[in-house]
Amino acid sequence: MYEIATLSIFISIVLILVRLFLGPTLYDRVLAVNSFGTVTVLLIGVLGFLTGRPDFLDIAILYALINFISTIAILKFFRYRALGLDSAYTDESIDASTPDDASQPTRSQEIPHD
């Protein structure tokens, strides 16, 4: 039964790799990489169960976290073309773009004076 699950996971890995190399857009390729990571987590879990080593589940959870963080980092990079804080997105540029009007209370208006 679990051998069939392992075989189906390998078949899905092959199909995901085909999607990775033939994906027409960048986002199809990112989705294929994310799916490959998810299926790899499943494969690590099933292999850990087949070999009787529950330590593999810890490795699978760690790999799932790395997969999630790397997918977010890849998508952020393709959207902003930088992983760090860019000069176009600093607090000074946000503060400069907001108008100074009287509708926002100042610090002295928030604190009542006795």
FENMO-V480609 format. One record per backbone hydrogen bond with DSSP energy under -1.0 kcal/mol. CO is the residue of the C=O (numbers start at 1). NH is the residue of the N-H. If there is no record, write none. Layout:
co-><CO	CO>
nh-><NH	NH>
This chain:
co-><1	2	3	4	5	6	7	8	9	10	11	12	13	14	15	16	17	18	19	25	26	27	28	29	30	31	32	33	34	35	36	37	38	39	40	41	42	43	44	45	46	47	48	53	54	55	56	57	58	59	60	61	62	63	64	65	66	67	68	69	70	71	72	73	74	75	76	77	86	90	91	92	93	94	106	107>
nh-><5	6	7	8	9	10	11	12	13	14	15	16	17	18	19	20	21	22	23	29	30	31	32	33	34	35	36	37	38	39	40	41	42	43	44	45	46	47	48	49	50	51	53	56	57	59	60	61	62	63	64	65	66	67	68	69	70	71	72	73	74	75	76	77	78	79	80	81	89	94	95	96	97	98	110	111>
